[in-house]
Amino acid sequence: MIKKYLIVMCLIGSMFCAVVAAQTVDEIVNKNIQAMGGLEKLKSLKSLKITGDSMMQGMDIPVEMQIIKPNMIRSAMMIQGQLTIQAFDGTTAWQMMGVTNPQIIPDEDAQRLKEEAEIEGPLLDYKQKGTTVELIGKEVLNGADVFKLKITQKNGEVSYAFIDNKNYLMIKQTNTIKQDDKVITVETLFSDFKNVGGLVIPHSIISKVNGQEFSQFVLTSFEINAKIDEAIFKMPIPAVKKKDAAKPAKNDESKIDRQDAVQPSKK
């Protein structure tokens, strides 16, 4: 009888702990959304145009990023005089460097690009997205007490978010990705938060790969609900080869201009 009683009490206790944990996660998520500018402001966000400078391997690289919800993103970088583009049009992820023909991005890299298109972050409406969020515990990160959340997306992808327990802003996110049959840990550190049009945005973003700093991005401008032409997200039609130039082009594709002339705007 005592054994049965203890088992029942343990089950009730486990159920109670699960409810408390769920409430704690929702509380943290709600406070994070409020800290970023509030639910109404984030829901009204339809597009973004971001410009900044990225320090990468000793190079200062100007960057322009354009995003249209829910899943279009285009990043343009000028690397050693060559325009490098990575984009996702909602269906196809592609990239191009200089005058080379565009290439489809491998699935593992395409997933990262798709995640970056979530301009409101992974926690907003996470249940509707089929995402699971768990509170792992508390840690100390660079002198700040943080909540550690485990985020499991519908496709099984797992990441971790570190939320400052004072201002409830996300100050770090970690992901593990596969690249060339190797597992790589990517850390993203967010700081220098500023209010831009009612949204609280990090203006300094540091990326680390396997613990080593890979790049530092400093945001210089942030345009909310910018007017953006959706055509720039589409992969350009490859240029016609010279040996095929004399042949009749199907659908007159030889007359179609490349769409890769857009360079990061100078402000």
N, C-alpha and C positions, 0 to 999 in steps of 0.2 A: 504493500500500500504506500509505504514511504517512497519507494523507488518511483512508482507511478506519479506520485505528487511532485517529486523533484523533476521528473521528465516534463510534466505539464508546466511547471514553473519556469523551467529552462526555455521551453518553446515560447511561452508568453514573454519571457525576458528578451529572447531573440527577436520576436516580432516588434516589441517595443523599441529595441535598439535600432532596428531597420527603419521604423517610422521616424525616430528622432534624427537618424542620419539623413534621410530623405528631406526632412524639413530643414536641416542645417544646410544641405546642398542648395536647395531652392532659395534659402535666405541669402547665401553667399552670391548666387547667380543674380538674384534680384538687386542686391546692393551693387554688384559690379555693373549691371546695366544702368542703374541710377547714376553711378559715378562717371560713366562714359557720356552722360548727357540725358539719360532718361529714355523710356520705351517709345514715347511719341516721336522724339527727335530721331532716334535710330530707325524707326519704321518709315519716316519721311525721307530717309536717305535713299536716293535712286541711282546716283552716279557720283564719281569722284575723279578729279584730275590732280595728281600729285607730282611735284617736281622736287629734286634734291640732288645731293652729291654723295656718291658712295666711294669710300676709300677701300680699295681692294688690291692686295698684293703690291702695295706701294704706289698704286695708280689712283688718281682722282678722276672718277667717272661720273659725268652728268647723267641723270636718270629722269625719265618722264614715264609715269604710270597712269593709265586710264582704265577705269572700271565702270561697267554698267551692270546693275543687279538684274537677274540673280547670279549670273555666272560668266559674264564676259570680262576679259582682262587683257591688257596689252602693255608690255613693258619695253621701252626703247632706251638703249644705252649706247653712248659713244665710246668705244674702246679702241684706243690707238688709231683714231681717225676713221674707224669703221663703225657703221651703224649696226647694232645687234638688236634684234627684235625677238621677243618671245610673246606668244599670244594664245588665247583660247576663246573661241567664238560661241561657246556653249555646246559644241559638238566635237570640234577638232582642235587639238593643241599642236602648235607648230612653232618653228624658230628659223631665223635667217641671219646670216652675218655678211655684211658688205653686199657685194653684187652676186653672191652665190644664190642658187635656187633654194626656195624654202624647203624645209624638211619636217616630217611628222615627228613630234616629240615622243620618246618612249614612255610607256605607261607610268613607270615609277616617277619620272620627272613631271609628267602631265598632272599627276595627282597633287603634287605640291603647288602647281600653278592654279589648279582649280580651287584649292583651299585659300589661296591668296585673294581669290575673287570674292570671298565672303567678307565684305568690307565691314560688317557689323560684328565680326568675330564668331567663334564657334559656339558660344553659350546662348546667344539670343535664339529663342524658339527651339531649343535643342531637342525637346521631346517630340515636336512636330516633325523634325528632321530624322527622327529615328535614332538619335544619339543618346547614349547613356553617360551620365556624369556621376562619379563617385568621389566622396571625400576620403582621401587617403590618410590625411592627418595634418599636423602643423610642422613647419620647419623654420629655420632662420636662414635668410638669404641676404647677403651683403648687409648684415646688421638689422634687417627688417623681419618681423614675424610674418609668416605667410601661410595661407591655406594651400595645400597641394590637392588639386583635383585631377582625377583620371578621366579622360574624355575618350569614349569609344564610339566611333562613327558607325553608321549602318553597314558600311562595307568592311568593317573589322579593323580599320586603321585606328591606332591608339596614340594619343598625345597627352601631355601633362601640362596643366596650367597652374601658375603660382600667383595667388591673389594676395596683395598686401592687406593685412587685417585691420589697418587703420583707415586707408582711403579706398579700399576695395578695387583698386585698379590692377590689371594684370601686368606684372613686371617681368615675367619670364614664361616662355613656352618651350617645351622640348618635344621633338619628334625623332623617330628612328625610321630611316629609309634604306632601301636596298639599292646599291649602285655597283654595277660590274661584279655581281655575286658577293658583295661585301655589305655588311650592315653598318650604317653610319648614323651617329647621334648628332642631331642638329639642335643647338640651343639658340633661342632668340630672346635678347634682353631689351626691354622697353624702358625708356626714361625721358626726362625733360618734357613732362606732360604740360600742354598748353590748351587753353580754351579757344577753339576756332568755330565761330558761328554757333555756339551752344554745344559743340562736341568737344570732349577732352581727348586730345590726340598726342601720342608720343612723338617728339621731334628728333629723338635719337634712338636708333635701332642697331644693336650689335648682334652679329651672327657668329656663332662658333661651331666648328666642325670637329667632333671628337675632342672637345676641350680646348682647341686652338682657335684664336680669333681669325675669322675668315674675311669679314667685311664690317664696315661701320657706315650706316646711312644717316645723313643729316637732312631732315626735311626743310625745304626753303619756301614752298608754297603749297596750299591745300585748298582746292576749289570744290565746294559742295554743290551737288546737283548741276554740274557743268553740262553744257550742250556738247555731245560727242557723237560723231558720225559712226554708226555701227559698221560701216563698210571697212573701217581700218582693222577690225578684228578678224576679217576673213583672210585665209591664206592666199597670197597672190598666185596667179597662174604662172607656172614656170616659163621662162623665156624660150622662144623657139630656137633650136640649134641652127647654126649656119648651113650645114649640109642639107637641112630640111627646108630652108627658106624658099627654095624654088618650087617646092611642092605645094599644091593647093591646101590651104589650112582649113580643117573642119571647123564649121561655125565661125570662120573668119577670126580664129584666136590670135593670128599674127598681128591683128590691129589693136588688140587689147593691151593697154598700158599696164606696167607693173604698178602695184599699190604700195611700194616700199619707199617712196620718196619722202614720207613724212619724217622729220627729225624732231628731237626734243625741242620744244619751244624755248627761246631765250627770254627771260623776264628781267 
